Amino acid sequence: MLKAIIVDDEPLALDVLETFIEQMPGIELVSRCGNAFEANEALKNPEINLMFLDIQMPQMTGLDFLKSLEQPPMVIFTTAYSEYAVEGFELNIVDYLLKPISLDRFMKAVNKASDKLGAVSDTVNNDDEDFFFVKADKKLIKVNFNDIKYIEGLKDYVMIKKDQGRIITLQTMKSLEDKLPSSRFMRIHRSYILNINHIKAIVGNMVEIMEKGQVKHLPIGKNYRESLLAVINTNRL
């Protein structure tokens, strides 16, 4: 269960987000806060695991407040300003919502937070691991993270494309995504997860990688483009 607080100095923005939360199952509003100081008090409740945070607020901005927290909950920025997106994703936020916020966009952000909460609860931190196992050809096969170029969804199956060969296994994209370290892999489309070390270029709505000495293009989904460009702009490639 997501237990959230809203932090915004605009009463109308608080009302809109509260209305959205009331329409979604799996999320509960714990507190409305008009500034960072009220939010700091609210976060003393250890059950809170999600914060909707405005950026431009008096006395202390949302960015400065987030930086001041030693153990922040998951954060979704809600703001009218697009220029802070890169800095936000550098702070490992879940999503970045531009006002005016639509219900469908809000739902997508909450679903991301819910998925992340489930991954933390059900799996270990894979950033310290180098491999995982999948079932294919009636056996468990070890797959090293560094060997993976990309993963493609094929209806009920997924194809793990490696530097040498491929593995097709009966799994969902979501189950594999949860096993992969977010520092190395990124969902770029509903049907593709990419090892970001293999990105050669971004051309329009396509990612260029090399496969067998030739350029291969993978599509970038509309809902994933913003996060991908944030990674590109932080010079991680």
Secondary structure as the mmCIF struct_conf table of DSSP 4:
data_model
#
loop_
_struct_conf.conf_type_id
_struct_conf.id
_struct_conf.beg_label_comp_id
_struct_conf.beg_label_asym_id
_struct_conf.beg_label_seq_id
_struct_conf.end_label_comp_id
_struct_conf.end_label_asym_id
_struct_conf.end_label_seq_id
STRN STRN1 LEU A 2 VAL A 7
BEND BEND1 ASP A 9 ASP A 9
HELX_RH_AL_P HELX_RH_AL_P1 PRO A 11 GLU A 22
TURN_TY1_P TURN_TY1_P1 GLN A 23 GLN A 23
BEND BEND2 MET A 24 MET A 24
TURN_TY1_P TURN_TY1_P2 PRO A 25 GLY A 26
STRN STRN2 ILE A 27 CYS A 33
BEND BEND3 GLY A 34 ASN A 35
HELX_RH_AL_P HELX_RH_AL_P2 ALA A 36 ALA A 42
TURN_TY1_P TURN_TY1_P3 LEU A 43 LYS A 44
BEND BEND4 ASN A 45 ASN A 45
TURN_TY1_P TURN_TY1_P4 PRO A 46 GLU A 47
STRN STRN3 LEU A 50 LEU A 53
BEND BEND5 ILE A 55 GLN A 56
BEND BEND6 PRO A 58 MET A 60
HELX_RH_AL_P HELX_RH_AL_P3 GLY A 62 SER A 68
BEND BEND7 GLU A 70 GLN A 71
STRN STRN4 MET A 74 THR A 79
BEND BEND8 ALA A 80 ALA A 80
BEND BEND9 SER A 82 SER A 82
TURN_TY1_P TURN_TY1_P5 GLU A 83 TYR A 84
HELX_RH_AL_P HELX_RH_AL_P4 ALA A 85 GLU A 90
TURN_TY1_P TURN_TY1_P6 LEU A 91 ASN A 92
BEND BEND10 VAL A 94 VAL A 94
STRN STRN5 ASP A 95 LEU A 98
BEND BEND11 LYS A 99 PRO A 100
HELX_LH_PP_P HELX_LH_PP_P1 ILE A 101 SER A 102
HELX_RH_AL_P HELX_RH_AL_P5 LEU A 103 ASP A 122
BEND BEND12 THR A 123 THR A 123
HELX_RH_3T_P HELX_RH_3T_P1 ASN A 126 ASP A 128
STRN STRN6 PHE A 131 ALA A 136
TURN_TY1_P TURN_TY1_P7 ASP A 137 LYS A 138
STRN STRN7 LYS A 139 ASN A 144
HELX_RH_3T_P HELX_RH_3T_P2 PHE A 145 ASP A 147
STRN STRN8 ILE A 148 LEU A 154
TURN_TY1_P TURN_TY1_P8 LYS A 155 ASP A 156
STRN STRN9 TYR A 157 LYS A 162
BEND BEND13 ASP A 163 GLN A 164
STRN STRN10 ARG A 166 THR A 169
BEND BEND14 LEU A 170 LEU A 170
HELX_RH_AL_P HELX_RH_AL_P6 MET A 173 LYS A 179
BEND BEND15 LEU A 180 LEU A 180
TURN_TY1_P TURN_TY1_P9 SER A 182 ARG A 184
STRN STRN11 PHE A 185 HIS A 189
TURN_TY1_P TURN_TY1_P10 ARG A 190 SER A 191
STRN STRN12 TYR A 192 ASN A 195
HELX_RH_3T_P HELX_RH_3T_P3 ILE A 196 HIS A 198
STRN STRN13 ALA A 201 VAL A 203
TURN_TY1_P TURN_TY1_P11 GLY A 204 ASN A 205
STRN STRN14 MET A 206 GLU A 211
TURN_TY1_P TURN_TY1_P12 LYS A 212 GLY A 213
STRN STRN15 GLN A 214 PRO A 219
TURN_TY1_P TURN_TY1_P13 LYS A 222 TYR A 224
HELX_RH_AL_P HELX_RH_AL_P7 ARG A 225 ASN A 233
TURN_TY1_P TURN_TY1_P14 THR A 234 ASN A 235
#
